[in-house]
Amino acid sequence: MIDNYNYSKKFDSIREKVNRELENYFKNKIMECDDDEIRNVVEELQEFTLNGGKRIRPVIMILGYNIFKDIDEDIVKASISIEMAQSFLLIHDDIMDESEMRRGKPSFHKYFELKTHNKKLSENIAISAGDLIDTFSHEALLESNFNREDLLKADYEFSRVIEDTGKGQILDIYSSIGENYEEEKLLKLHYLKTARYTIQGPLIIGSYLASNYDYTDSIMSYGKNMGIAFQLYDDILGIFGDENKTGKSSKSDVNEGKKTLLIIKAYNESDANGKKFIEKCIKSGNVNDSDFIKLKNIIRETGSYDYSISKIEEYTKKARDELKRVKGNQDALNMIDYLSNYLINREN
């Protein structure tokens, strides 16, 4: 039986270690700056990265290592790589989505727009800052104290993870303008854009740094299925979550034209009038309150909401079955299972 209280405390303990390492890393990067403009951007990268992130990805990377070796200073230092990659991806994603808020505060480009009153300039700064912290992420990993063979294997996997995330982003962009509503394509998108860098990649990178290449298939399968479940739940939070807890507008996914599983299933189960209404909502760019309430009712009445919940349960079960195949530190495996439950029951 999983002891939620103790694993919650362990998660907080690991997260604090990651936060301290991030603070140290940025402190050194800021000290390296010999230009005020560059220093200002790096300081804002520090603020953006440290502001409210749950540190799920570095914690999972550390646990991937902990399955096979005890947690040490080296893996904590290496783990900040995936958190900085998260910042890089979010900064660019917010520009593309024209998102004004991130974690309850102005998104990176919006912060600079509020300062400069120049939209194009602010987006250019944000793009360059995203590129910069992407290089920081690889630097942090490559500077960690692991043997060359494992480190190169881990960094190659890290590069492939970012590559796949980029491919997923391309699918996401096209999905907002396409006319097709396909569940299979959406699940591929969720795997590439979310599962790879949120769960699967961090776990595998951690296990490689522990010099372990056993159970790779099971770890990869766990990460894929759990990552898809995570994103399906995130899509539910996006529309039905509490804005005060999620830190973003519950209309944002609809206004961005995202065809989540909630939308796809509701569309496919609706009559002609329902289909027209759903299309109107996701193409509006600024859905009004009454239409948004009606859309949420359609999602529930068509069974789409319950269908999404059933798919989350299906993928979570597949993931946990694969995790049981992995042999190693049982406490680390239990901690990963605890996080599995957290990821599909969180409020933000």
Beta strands, then each sheet from edge to edge (+ up, - down):
strand 1: 101-102
strand 2: 105-106
sheet 1: 1+ 2-
end
